[in-house]
Amino acid sequence: MTVPLAPYGLRVIVISLLASLVLTVSLALAVGWYGLLGLLPAVFVAFFFRDPQRIPDDNSPKAVLAPADGRIVSISDAPMPKTGERAAVVDIFLSVFDVHINRAPQAGRVTSVEYSRGRFLNALRAAAAEANESNLIALEAGGANLAVRQIAGVIARRIVCAVKQGDNVAAGQRLGMIMFGSRTQVFVSAEAGFELEVRLGQHVKAGKTVLGHVK
């Protein structure tokens, strides 16, 4: 079975492959077969940009899916970006070994996309959520407001957003990705009656793991 690669990373994959081939040839001339180790960087880059198909654990329209692969590092209440209404917030940290494709937590309409410049703190730090470079995707789903914030990290220096204001998205649909380690937040407005079903420290999968249900 083959795993497809994210189209957002094809340029990076090609560049890393060419660089690895040059390195491999150079090493092969010097140390023989050990020169094949020069291909490892290209293998890792291809591994990073993998884009596996995902089937939600629950197809119910009330299910709120994880927007990213990774470990839940924070669960809190905070104001919803832009509207200021009370919201439940789940923070997910993505290591370089996690799939980095971001997905829509629910079916709905994209009401806004807002990119913000910022710093590149370690994405594990709580301050990174507010201080780091980020991209906020606001959604209206069934009358309730949700938002997904893509946050850059120390290594992650490029955020890719594949949707725009006015787009209709399906639950689990690809929203874009953050390259090489990062953090993703999902906001669910309190008026949705969100009931959380995951725990701190749990590893989740984008478009598959159910974070909870709305009423």
N, C-alpha and C positions, 0 to 999 in steps of 0.2 A: 504494500500500500504506500502510495506517495503522499507527501504532505505539501500542499501548495505554498508558494512564497508570496509575501505581501508585495503588491505592485509598487508601494511607496518606497521600497528599498532596492529596487532593481539597479538603479544607478550606483548605489553604494556597493552592491554585490559584485557588479562588473568591475568596478575600480579595485576592490579588494582582491578579486580573482587575478586580475592582470598584475597587481603588485606582488601577489603571492607566487605567481608563475616566475616572475623575474627573480624573486628571492630564492625560489626552489632551484632554478637553473644555476644561480651563483653558488649556492650551498653544495649542489651536486658536483660541480666542478672541483670544489674544495674537499668535501668529505664523502663523496659517493652517494649511496642510497639514503644516508641520513638526511640528505638534502630534501627528501620528501616532507620533512617536518615543516618546511617552508609553506606547505599548503594549509597548515592548521589555522592561520588567521582567516583564510577564505572560508574554511569549513565552519568556523565559529560564526562568522557574519551571516552565512546562509542559514545556520541554525537559529540565529537571533530573529531573522525575518520570516520564520515559519508562520503559516496562517492556517491552522487546522479548522475543519468544519466543526460547528458546535450545534448541539441539539439541547434546548432548554430542559431542565429537570421538571419544569412545570410550564405548560403552554397557556395557563389561565391568564386572562387579561389583567387580573389583579396581582399577578406575580411581578416583583421588581427584581430584575436580573443584575448580577454583578457586571459593572462596566469594564472591568479589567481583571486580568489574572494577577494573583499575588496574595500577600498576607495582610489581613485586616490589622491595622496598627492603631486605629482610633475609632471610637463610636461616641458621638456627642450630639448635642442640640446646638444649633447656631442659626443666625438669620440667613434666609435664602438670599443669595446674591441678586442684586438689582431690585427685588421686590421688598426685601427686609422682613418678610413673614417668617414665623418660626418654622424650623425644618429639622429633620433628623439627618445627620451627616455620617457617612461611613467613609473612612480613609483607607485606601489600599496601597501598599508599597510593592512595587515591581522590582525584583532583582534582575540582573542581566540574563538570568536563566529562564525567566518567565516569558510567555508569549506576550507581546507588547501591543497587540491590536485592541483598541477600545471599541466597545459596542453599546448600543442603546439599551438602557435598562427597561424601557417599556415602549410600546408603539405610541406614536404621537407626532406632533408637528414641532419643528425647530422654530422657536420664536426669536432667538437671537444667537449670534456667535460673536464673542468678544475676546480678542487677543490682548494680553497685557505683558509688556516687557518687565523684566525683573532680574533678580540675582540667580545664582546657581548653587544654592546651599545643598547639603546632603538631604536627599528626599526623605530620609528617616526622621529628620528633625521636624518637630511640630511647626516651627517658624517657616518652614519651606512652603507650607500651604498658602501663606499670605505674601511672602517676600519673593518667591521665585517666579521666573517667567512662566506664564500659564495661558491656557485657552479655555474659556467658559462657553459651554453649549447648553442653552436653556431650552427646555422642552415643555410642551403642554400635552398631557396625556389624560384623556377622559375627564377634563375639567380641572385636574390637579396640576400643580407645577413641580417639575423636576429639573435638575441641572447636573451636568457632568463637567468637572474641571480637570483638564489635563495639565499636569504640573511637571516642569523640567526638573532635573536633578544635577548632581555634580558632573556626571558624564553625559547625561542627556542634554543635547544642545539644539535639538530640532523637534518641534511639535508639528505633526501633520493632521490637518482637519479635512475630512472628506465630505462634509455637509455644509449647507449654507442656510441662512434664514429663509423660512417658507417651505423647506423640504419636509416631506412626510417620511417618517422612518418606521420600520417594523421593529418589534422587540428582538434584540440580539443583532440588529443590523450594524455593520461596521461604521464607526464614526471617524476613524483615523488611527493614529498611533503616536507614541512617544519613543524616540530612539535611544536605546542603551541606558536602561535603568531610570526609574521615575516614580511618580506618585499620582494616583487618580482619586478624586473625591466624587461621591454621588450625594446630592441633596434631594430629599423628598419632603414636600410641604406637609405641615402638621394636619392641615385640613383634609388630607387624603386618608387620615386614620391609619398611618403606616405601622404595622406590627413587625418588628425585627425578629428574624429567626436564625441569625448567625451570631458568632461570639468573637471576642477579641482574640487575635492570634490565629484564627482559622484561615486556611488557604482556600481561595475561591477561584473560579474560572469564569472569564467573561462570556456572557451569552448562554451560560449553562447553570451556574450556581444561583439559587434563589436567595436573595438577601432578606426577603420578607414579603408580606402582602399588604395591599391597600384595601380599605373597606369599600 
